[in-house]
Amino acid sequence: MLIRACPISGIHHPPFTALPTSLTALCPTLPAPRIDLRSASRTMLDDVNARAGIVVTGTEVLTGRIADQNGPWVARQLLDMGVDVAHITVCGDRPDDLIAQLQFLAAQDVSLIVTTGGLGPTADDLTVDTVARFTGRPLHLDTDLEAHIGGIIRRWQQQRGVTDDSAAARAGTRKQAMVPAGAQPISPVGTAPGIAIPGDDGPAILILPGPPRELQGMWPAAIATGPIEQALAGRGDFREQTIRAMGLSESDLAATLREIGPGIAGFDDLEVTTCLRRGEVEIVTRYPSTAAASYDALADALLAHHGSQIFSVDGATIDDLIAVALQGRTIATAESCTGGLIAARLTDRPGSSDYVAGGVVSYSNEAKAALLGVPAQLIAEHGAVSEPVAAAMAEGALDRFGADTALSTSGIAGPGGGTTEKPVGTVCFGVALAGRPTITRTLHLPGDRAAVRDRSTTISLHLLRRALAG
């Protein structure tokens, strides 16, 4: 078996059934789990014949001005097809640097290299020319492709009421219609076509545009081309399953995997990746279809050891589960330290208007009193960051919005504002359900301001799920 941990420091979150209130008890810093893989005779990846590498081009991506969306998206598609992604690299718009990336990936025994970006009509869009030089294939003008691109541009111009038939515009169209010898062009979604180059003496190369909408729209046609189908002919039949847990540390999970592994036949065929994200532990397992029984045994064993912490065995997120649990109900939010993040999570999906009534960001004490009816005396007696105030906020949201469900948060996200009694990271939560006593919790969360706010939002949803489940 191959076990991987994503590069996020392990933080221990005890189960909600026994939540401590001290920072060190709730979230001690733990060393990254150490897994001894030396006894594994082979892993699932030993059975993968199709491997791929991805090169994301663009100086704007390399310098961080634009976040890369293409590399992870392409990797996800390939993994779902049973192709192992060996590397994702990023380089600027310099031909020599792209050549270096292509040389590196070709030396890694990959069957396919996917490049993204650098296919436009301007002088700095040099991916096609550079890949042609790398593969030793001269460029030629594809007149049919040129006419097709020209037609797209004319339609765009007509829609915008402009006309540009200048020599520069025609040269840009012609540049995008240059295709390496023996390569197969892929019809554009924008104006930039993709190109599939056979891997006669090395890996096949799939050249895709940089704009995510164009790349993703082109993907089905791209993988159906002859050169790419041939390159991926050796891909395996793999499955992927995700289990999600709250209140489970990666170290405890690693210990469980070491304990249960020897008793599961075919355990070495499973690739398990664990990742701590927003306070939840995500357990993703990839395996060949022939190892389905081994995965089922693994899932059963994890449920036996951590059933009280596992909240999803089919990949459903807490957001998915809350959306289902709120059907037939109406929810309102009253937020202070989370500043509307809970309302944003609840309304992030289509159809949320069926159950989200509204929300209040009551950051000041005056807003808590005026908008939610929290008694000023209650704030003076207990402080804004307190369970009585969190309860009053949630109950005020129920009343103001006529809802039957409400969430509230009031806390100290930092970096300032903490005291000895209420240090930075102290957050009070409220869950109000009509006709039932309001539930409150106080937690001391680690991390900077963004981390405290993000974790508080996730914890609120988990508290709500437990309350709705009774």
Buried (B, 14 or more C-beta within 10 A) or exposed (E): BBBEBEEEEBBBBBEBEEBEEEBEEBBBEBEEBEBEEEEBEEBBEEBBEBBBBBBBBBBBBBEEEEEBBBBBBBBEBBBEBBBBBBBBBBBBBBBEBBBBBBEBBBEEEBBBBBBBBBBBBEEEBBBBBBBBBBBEBEBBEBEEBBEBBBEBBBEEBEEEEEEEEEEEBBEBBBBBBBBBEEBBBBEBBBBBBBBBBBBEEBBBBBBBBBBEEBBBBBBEBBBEBEBBEBBBEEBBEBBBBBBBBBBBBBBBBBEBBBEBBEEBEBBBBBBBBBBBEBBBBBBBBBBBEEBBEBBEBBBEBBBEBBEBBBBBBEEBBBBBBBBEBBEEBBBBBBBBBBBBBBBBBBBEEEEBEEBBBBBBBBBEBEBBBEBBBBBEEBBEEBBBBBBBBBBBBBBBBBEBBEBBBBBBBBBBBBEEBBEEEBBBBBBBBBBBBEEEEBBBBBBBBBBEBEBBBBBBBBBBBBBBBBBBEE
